[in-house]
Amino acid sequence: MKIAIAGTGYVGLSNAILLSQHHKVTAVDVIQEKVDMVNRKESPIVDDYIEDYLAHKDLDLTATMDGDSAYRDADLIVIAAPTNYDTETNHFDTSAVEAILSQIQRVGSKAIVVIKSTIPIGYTQEISAVYPDLSILFAPEFLREGKALYDNLYPSRIIVGEQSERARAFAQLLLEGAEKQDVPVLLIDSTEAEAVKLFSNTYLAMRVAYFNELDTYCEVKGLSTVDVIRGISLDPRVGDFYNNPSFGYGGYCLPKDSKQLLANYRGVPQDLIRAIVDANATRKDFVAEQVEGRVVRLVYEGVSQPVVGVYRLTMKSGSDNFRSSSIQGVIKRLRDKGIPVVVYEPTLKDDEFLGCEVTRNLEAFKERCDVIVANRWSEELADVEPKVYTRDLFKRD
């Protein structure tokens, strides 16, 4: 089968590699550098499994900027374009998906089109009416940044938003490339599949927010957060996982998906979804206040102008992605308070980020900064641990 993948981000590239184990796959992107890297069998994103499979597996995979040819010749097209949240419309920006659909229609492709981009509830039905000549399905993606291919090789479930033979055939393609056996497959209507995606990520956001607010309470009241979380997590209904405090939920998916779900609630009674969204901002306020408190104490101790260092912008260890990372909200709050902030981020090429100085020299960074803020702990900071403020209490993601 000839398959075209629109986009080489986490979703697109992991699916391209998964499917190219057994089929001819062409990955389409608008950035020449990413296309060249894929064709050199190099990963444009940090992901151990993607890097290993590109370098060592026998994949029938090429990349191109020529979407017209790729889409025209394909039997199946997977759309993995970004759908960023637009704060002005309070809605996903689906223009990239629609641009690809228009291109597919223009070249006269007869391929089945599967949207894997995250979309609003009801979008597949609406867009299918706009493009009646295209065969459009929706299949939600459930992956972690930095573990994208792993989560496709060992999926928790496969869901396709249509109860049909073509939906079953697409699910079979994903199963064919997976390593895990006995993967649950669910074929449901497109609107329900869209709801599964948004409600899944909002539940994860809720869990992060819950343990962060627990941690906030314990910090203010002088309790041991670790002991409280351990006691709660012994209940098997809660479980000892996804319970490590942080500066807030972030990354590409959780912030925008929870906001989109809130927007989809228009006209429907709710309190919890709004609270989940608001809790994330409250947590960042609290973290910034805690760091400011350390700065004020240093001033009282005679440090004339304490410098706050931010160690890494990424959300998770083993990832190079910092889109919407929670630390950015903390940086903005500290900057707005007039506190000097220096960012250590070796993956950044620019010398400034959010109006703050950027350094790639770790030793100079540790020596210069009076307080070091780290969303996730690293042994690189062990020699300056008294300076470090982190809520990574279990030292894991």
N, C-alpha and C positions, 0 to 999 in steps of 0.2 A: 504493500500500500504506500502511496505517496502522501506524505503529511507535511503541511506547512504550519509553523509556529510563529505567531506574531508577537514578538517581544522576547528579549533574552535577559529578563530580570530573574528573580528567584523562581517564580512560577513557570515562566516560559522556558528557561534553560533546564530546569529539573525535568519538566515534561519532555523536552526535546531529547534529553539523554535517555530517559526511561523508554521512550517509544522507538528511538533509533537503534536499540538493541536488536529489534526484529523488523524494522521498517525503514524506508528511505525518508529521512526527515530534512527539511530545509528550514532553518531558523532565520527569521526576518527581523532586522533592526534598522533604525534610522541613524545609528552612530557607527561610523566606519571603524573606529578603534575596537569596539566590541565585536564586530563582525570579523575583523582580522584576528583577534585573539582566539575566538572560537575555532576559526579555520587553522590556527596554529596549535590547536588542542590545548589552549590555555583558558582558564576560567576568568571572566571579567568580574566575578564576585568571589568573596571568601566563603568557601564551603568545602570541607574536606572531601566529601564523597564526590561532589562535582569535579573537583580538581583531579581526584584519583581516576574516575571513570573516563574523563577526557584524555588523560595521559596514557592510560593502560588498557582500556577496553576497546574492543573492535566495534565501533559505532559507525553506522551509515548516516553521518551527520555533516552537513555543510551549512554555512551561514552566508547571507547575502543582504544587500540593500535593495535588491530588485524584487519588490513585493508583487508587482504585476505578474511576472513569470511564475513565481512560486505559487501564488494563489490560483492562477489560471490552470496550472498543471496538477493541482492537488486533488486528492480524493477526500481528504479531511483537513480542515483548518482549525487550529486552536488559537483563540485570541487570549493573550495574556498581557494586555496593555494596562497601564496604570489608570486608576480611577481615584484621583485625589479628592479629598473633601473640600468643597468650596464654602468658606465661611460666610460669604455674602448671600449665597442661595440656600445655605444649610442643607446641602445635597451633594452627592457624589458628582464630580465632573466626568461625565461619560463620553466626552467629545472624542477622546482617542479611540475608544471602541467603535464609535459611529463612523469615524474617518476610515477605519479598516473595513467595516461593513460596506461602506460606500465604494471603496476600492475593489472589494471582492465582487460586488454587483457590477461595477463598471467593466471589469475584465471578463465578465460572463462566466464566472466559475460556477460549476454545478456541485461543488463539494458540500458535504455536511459541515456546518460551522458550529463549533463548541466554544462558548464563552466561559473562560475560567477566571476572568477579572471579577472582582467583587462588585456587585451591582445592587441597586435599590430593590426592595420587594415590589414585584409587579413589572419589573423592567423587561423581562424576556417577552412577555405577552405584548407589551406596548411596542417594543422594537421590531417584533415579528410582523406586526401590522404595517410598520413603516417600510419594511423590506420583505414583501410577500413572496418574492421570487427566491429568497434564500431559505435554506433549511437550517434553522437556528435552534440549538440546544444550550442549556446552562448546566454546568457541572462545578459545584463549589470545590475550592481547594483548601486543604487543611494541612498547612506546613508551618514550620518554624524557620525564622531567618537564621542562616548558618547551618541548618539541618534540612534544607529543602529537598534534596534528592533522597536522603535517608527516609524522610517521611513519605516519599512516593514509592520507595522500595519496600517499606514496611508500614503501609497505611493503616490508620485506625478504622477507616471505612471508606467506601467509594459510593458517592451519591450522584445520580444523574437526574436532572429535572425534566423527565418525560417518561411515561410508561409505554415504551414502544420497543420494537426489535432493534431499531437503530441506536436507541439509548443503551440497550443491553449489549449491543456490539461494541459501543465505545467503552463501556465498563470492562468488557472482556479484553480490550487492548491494554487498559491500565493493569489488569490482573496479569496479563501475559508478561509484562515487563517487571512486575513486582517480585521480590524475593519471599515475602511473607505468604504463607498459605492460609486458606480459610478466612479470607478478608470479607467482612460483611458488606453486601451490596444492597443498596436501597434505590429503587426507581420510584420517584414521586413526581408530582406536578411541579412545574418550574417555579411557581410562586412559593410553594412550600420549601423547595430547595434553596431559594434565595433567603427565606426566613431562617432556615437551619444555619446558614453561614453567619448571618448577622447576630442571631441569638447565641450561637456558639462562642463567638468572639466577645460578645458583651458579657456572657457568663464568666469567661476568663478574666475580663477586665474587672468584674465585680469581685472575683476572688482576690485579685491583686489589691484592689481598693480595701477590701475587708481586712486583710492582714496588715496593710499599711496603717489603717486607722487604729487597729489594735496596737501596733507599734507606737503610734503617736500617743495614745493613752498611756502606755507603759513608760514612755520617755518622760512625759509630763508628771506622772504620779510616782516615778522612781521605782517601778516594778521591773522585774526581769522579763523582757519580751521573749527570750529564748525559752524560759521555763513555762510561760503561759502558752506559747505556740505548741511546745512539745506535749503539754497536757491535753490541749484541745485535739491535736492531731492523732492521739491514741484512739480516738473514736473512729472506727472504720468507715463511718459515714462521711467523715471529714477527710481522713487520710493524711499521711505525712509526705505531701508533695505540693508543689506550686504554692508554697506558704512562706517563702523567704521575703522579708520586707525589702523595699526598694524606695527610690525617690518618686515612684509613680509608674503606671503602665504607659508604655510608649511603643516605639517601633512603627512600622508602616500600617499595621492592620487595626490593632485594638482601639486607638484613639478615634480614627475615622469611622470605623464600623459601628462603634457604640453611639457616635453622634448621628450617623445615618439612621440607625435603628430608632433613635429618639425622634428624628424627623418623620420617620414612617409611622410613629405613634400619633400623629396629628389627628385629633378627633377621637382618640381612644384614651380612656382613663389610665393614668399611670403615675407613680411616684418613684419607684425604684430606678427606672432607667435614667431619669433626670439626676437622681442622687449619685449614680455611678459616674456619670460625666462630671458632675460638680465635685465629687470627692477627689478626683485626680488633681484639679486645680488647688483644692484645699491642702492636699499633701505637699505640693510644691511650695506653697506659701509657708507651710510649717518647716520644711527642710531649709528654706532660705532664711527663715527667722532663727533657726538653730545655728546656722553658720554665722549669721550676723552676730549672734550672741558671743560666739567664740572670738570674733573680730573685736568686739567691744571689750572683752576681757583682756585681750592682748594690748589694747590701747591703754587700759588702766594699769597694766603691768609695765608700760613704758615703751612699747613698740609704736613708733610715730605714725606709720601708715602701713598697716598689715596688708599683705598681698594674699589673695585667695587663689589657689591653684585648682584647676579642674582636671582630674586625671581621666582622660579618654571621653569621647562623646558617644561611643557605641553603647547599645543597650545590653548586649550579651557578650560573654567571652567567646572567642573564636569567630567573631563576626566583624565585618568592616562597615556595617550599615548603621547609620545614626539618624535616619529619617524620623522626625518627631520624637526623638529620644527624650526621656523625662529630664535629663540633665540640662537640656537647652532651656527649659522653663525656669530652672533654678538659676542658670547663668543670667537670664534676662532680669530676674528679680534682684539678684545681687548687683548687677550693672546699674539698674535703675535706682538702687540705694546709694550709688556713688562709690561702691567698694571696688578697688582695683582687682581685676580677674585676669589670670593667665591660663590659657588652655594648652594642655599637653595632648597632642593628637598626631602621631607619626604618619597617619594616612592622609592628612590634609596637606595640600600643596600651597595654599594661601597662607599668608602671615597674619591674617586677621579673621576672626569669626564672631559674628554678632557684636561687632565693635570692640572685641577683646583681642589682645595679643595672642598669637599662636606660636608655640615652640615645639620642636621635634627633638630637643636635647633633654633627655630624662634627668640626668644628673644635675644639670643647671636648674631645671625646673624644681627638683626636690630641695635644692639648696636655697633657692630664691623665695619660695612660697612659705608663708607662715601657717596657713591652714590649707590642707589638701582635701578636696571633696571628690569622693569616688563612689559612683553608683554601684560598682562591683569591685570587690577586693581583688588585689593582685599581689603576688609575692614580690613584685618589683617595688612595692611600697613598704616592705617589712622593716627596712632600716630607718624609716621615718614614721613608724606607726603612731607615735604620740601626736603627730600633726594631722593625722587622717580622720576625717569625718565620713563615715559610711554607715548604712543600715543593712549592709550585706552580712547579716548575723550568722548565717550558716555557710557562708563562703561558697555559694553555688548559685546558678541562675534560678 
